[in-house]
Amino acid sequence: MKKVIVIGAGFSGLAAATGLADKGYDVTILEKNSMAGGRARVFEAEGFTFDMGPSWYWMPDIFDNYFAKFNKKTSDYYDLVRLDPSYAVILEGNETIALPAGVDKLEALFEEMEPGSGAKFREFLRQAEYKYDVGINQFVWKPSRSISEFVSVKLLYDVVRLDVFQSFAKHIRKFFTDDKILKLMEFPILFLGATPENTPAMYSLMNYAEMQLGTWYPMGGMHKIVKGMVALAEEKGVKILYNQEVQKVVVNNGIAKQVITSQGTFDTDAVVASADYHHVEDKILGQTYRNYDEEYWDKRVMAPSSLLFYLGVNKRIPKLLHHNLFFDEDFSLHAHEIYTEPKWPSKPLFYASAPSVTDSSVAPEGCENIFLLIPVAPDLEDTEEMREKYYSILMERLEKYCGTSIRDSVVYKRSYAHRDFKQDYHAFKGNAYGLANTLMQTALLKPTLKSKKIQNFYYTGQLTVPGPGVPPSLISGLLVASELDKEMR
Ligand SMILES: Cc1cc2nc3c(=O)[nH]c(=O)nc-3n(C[C@H](O)[C@H](O)[C@H](O)COP(=O)(O)OP(=O)(O)OC[C@H]3O[C@@H](n4cnc5c(N)ncnc54)[C@H](O)[C@@H]3O)c2cc1C
């Protein structure tokens, strides 16, 4: 059996390891932290269970296909519920729009907001479905290592129909004029880490994912996905070693031979690095073997980082749904302060999640589990004072919106931002979600998943193809497993 070392036990590392073990490799994952999940780790405090990162379960088909690939079902590992309403959007003056689950109800809502928009909504979704089908079932499965992968008449035809060269902002305005509808439709694009003006219209596939396929939640929390993936990996024979920070890879004549960690040395026939790409290049491989220099990395457009608060509250909070988006301030100003003139936002938009609304297991009885997230520019100076300043701003708005005091009922509080992303994951510039999905950072234009200098060294994860997010990270892991297997054979 050929040995493969996978660096990191996030979604991409677990998927790569499982894919390789399934193909008959002897796989060991070396993870620096004490648990699997990477950005999707979990922690418990004062009876609360906090998911540390992802909270939106979108594209259930990708998870189902992942487990099905190994003859398993998602339900073998966790129970999913569909959220209805999917989420609430809070606009200026605390006006709230709760988005119902299901296309018929959404069509009626749109018609109410902009007469005549119901039919346009259907047409928009029809086009988005095509984009989802081609984008998710074909494009994201391309390893993007050569232009020849994209040279076929059918694919060229698809590229035109996918609206790759038109911005999402322009595309959406062909269908709707109502400002609230535009906000609702542009929201999922923010997950891609760029503004709707800089995101290809192809990504209306995100609206299809959200509105047609739905917003789901694994009971017990998002970390249940990780637990399921770990159980499956181990069932396939993958060994996962924790508290093993990889420090160096020994390369001989262009071939990786050994991986050295804080605890020991491991012989190997190939390496898959799922830790942050820049960290692997800069700290683990060093100058001789990196694919890209610092100038290249400096020019990348990073998706935002985040300032997060995990709060345990000793009472139930009225009005909050499971997912709540506070779009009650100027979106373009906040976007400007993330992308154009990076600085701490003057008037932040933010996201509040209260999973205890759906799931009583994540908080003690009668209590609320709250997660707050402000998207912020990467690489900002992250101080305790700054975090406290934003805590006050957010709590004031939250208390006003919910009509109740919250601060005096907070029994557990933890903040998390750039410093923590760097320390816990070696995140380049303290990024949360990797690279932005701009046109110039798509497919072949992303950092490649294969080393150009080490024959048996591969990359996976949110900084390479296909991109950030849990479903793309799973795909990235499976993609690299299949590329490595093709070449090793
Ligand atoms: C706050 C937040 C909210 C998010 N919300 C969502 C959401 O709602 N829905 C969604 O789909 N996506 C969401 N995402 C994005 C999603 O979580 C990520 O895209 C995905 O988890 C990335 O997985 P990965 O395997 O590429 O990287 P990671 O999860 O970062 O895994 C890399 C692993 O490598 C390890 N590592 C690093 N350096 C070393 C080393 N030297 N030696 C050994 N191990 C090392 C790390 O500890 C980590 O475990 C969110 C992300 C964040 C941060």
The ligand as a MOL file (V3000), in Angstrom:
LIG
                    3D

  0  0  0     0  0            999 V3000
M  V30 BEGIN CTAB
M  V30 COUNTS 53 58 0 0 0
M  V30 BEGIN ATOM
M  V30 1 C -16.7370 32.1910 10.6040 0
M  V30 2 C -16.9320 31.3420 9.3740 0
M  V30 3 C -18.2140 31.1260 8.8960 0
M  V30 4 C -18.4060 30.3300 7.7670 0
M  V30 5 N -19.6820 30.0820 7.3480 0
M  V30 6 C -19.9000 29.1790 6.3610 0
M  V30 7 C -21.2300 28.7200 6.0970 0
M  V30 8 O -22.1800 29.1210 6.7590 0
M  V30 9 N -21.3920 27.7970 5.0970 0
M  V30 10 C -20.3180 27.3160 4.3580 0
M  V30 11 O -20.5210 26.4790 3.4660 0
M  V30 12 N -19.0450 27.7350 4.6290 0
M  V30 13 C -18.8120 28.6320 5.6140 0
M  V30 14 N -17.5340 29.0020 5.9360 0
M  V30 15 C -16.4210 28.5410 5.1140 0
M  V30 16 C -16.0000 27.1150 5.4570 0
M  V30 17 O -15.9990 26.9300 6.8350 0
M  V30 18 C -14.5970 26.8660 4.8960 0
M  V30 19 O -14.5590 27.1820 3.5200 0
M  V30 20 C -14.1350 25.4220 5.0780 0
M  V30 21 O -14.3860 24.9770 6.3850 0
M  V30 22 C -12.6590 25.3370 4.7210 0
M  V30 23 O -12.2030 24.0190 4.8830 0
M  V30 24 P -10.6690 23.6650 4.5540 0
M  V30 25 O -10.5320 22.2070 4.7290 0
M  V30 26 O -10.2810 24.2300 3.2440 0
M  V30 27 O -9.7920 24.4970 5.6090 0
M  V30 28 P -9.6910 24.4530 7.2020 0
M  V30 29 O -11.0050 24.2300 7.8220 0
M  V30 30 O -8.9600 25.6750 7.6110 0
M  V30 31 O -8.7800 23.1750 7.4950 0
M  V30 32 C -7.3730 23.2220 7.4330 0
M  V30 33 C -6.8220 22.4190 8.5970 0
M  V30 34 O -5.3870 22.4380 8.5210 0
M  V30 35 C -4.8760 22.5430 9.8460 0
M  V30 36 N -3.4960 23.0590 9.7980 0
M  V30 37 C -3.0740 24.3140 9.5050 0
M  V30 38 N -1.7200 24.3760 9.5430 0
M  V30 39 C -1.2850 23.1420 9.8870 0
M  V30 40 C 0.0000 22.5780 10.1020 0
M  V30 41 N 1.1340 23.2890 9.9530 0
M  V30 42 N 0.0840 21.2670 10.4640 0
M  V30 43 C -1.0260 20.5050 10.6170 0
M  V30 44 N -2.2800 21.0080 10.4180 0
M  V30 45 C -2.4020 22.2980 10.0620 0
M  V30 46 C -5.8390 23.4730 10.5380 0
M  V30 47 O -5.7650 23.3690 11.9310 0
M  V30 48 C -7.1870 22.9880 9.9580 0
M  V30 49 O -7.7360 21.9710 10.7680 0
M  V30 50 C -17.2980 29.7840 7.0770 0
M  V30 51 C -16.0060 30.0080 7.5510 0
M  V30 52 C -15.8220 30.7680 8.7040 0
M  V30 53 C -14.4340 30.9780 9.2280 0
M  V30 END ATOM
M  V30 BEGIN BOND
M  V30 1 1 1 2
M  V30 2 1 2 3
M  V30 3 2 2 52
M  V30 4 2 3 4
M  V30 5 1 4 5
M  V30 6 1 4 50
M  V30 7 2 5 6
M  V30 8 1 6 7
M  V30 9 1 6 13
M  V30 10 2 7 8
M  V30 11 1 7 9
M  V30 12 1 9 10
M  V30 13 2 10 11
M  V30 14 1 10 12
M  V30 15 2 12 13
M  V30 16 1 13 14
M  V30 17 1 14 15
M  V30 18 1 14 50
M  V30 19 1 15 16
M  V30 20 1 16 17
M  V30 21 1 16 18
M  V30 22 1 18 19
M  V30 23 1 18 20
M  V30 24 1 20 21
M  V30 25 1 20 22
M  V30 26 1 22 23
M  V30 27 1 23 24
M  V30 28 2 24 25
M  V30 29 1 24 26
M  V30 30 1 24 27
M  V30 31 1 27 28
M  V30 32 2 28 29
M  V30 33 1 28 30
M  V30 34 1 28 31
M  V30 35 1 31 32
M  V30 36 1 32 33
M  V30 37 1 33 34
M  V30 38 1 33 48
M  V30 39 1 34 35
M  V30 40 1 35 36
M  V30 41 1 35 46
M  V30 42 1 36 37
M  V30 43 1 36 45
M  V30 44 2 37 38
M  V30 45 1 38 39
M  V30 46 1 39 40
M  V30 47 2 39 45
M  V30 48 1 40 41
M  V30 49 2 40 42
M  V30 50 1 42 43
M  V30 51 2 43 44
M  V30 52 1 44 45
M  V30 53 1 46 47
M  V30 54 1 46 48
M  V30 55 1 48 49
M  V30 56 2 50 51
M  V30 57 1 51 52
M  V30 58 1 52 53
M  V30 END BOND
M  V30 END CTAB
M  END
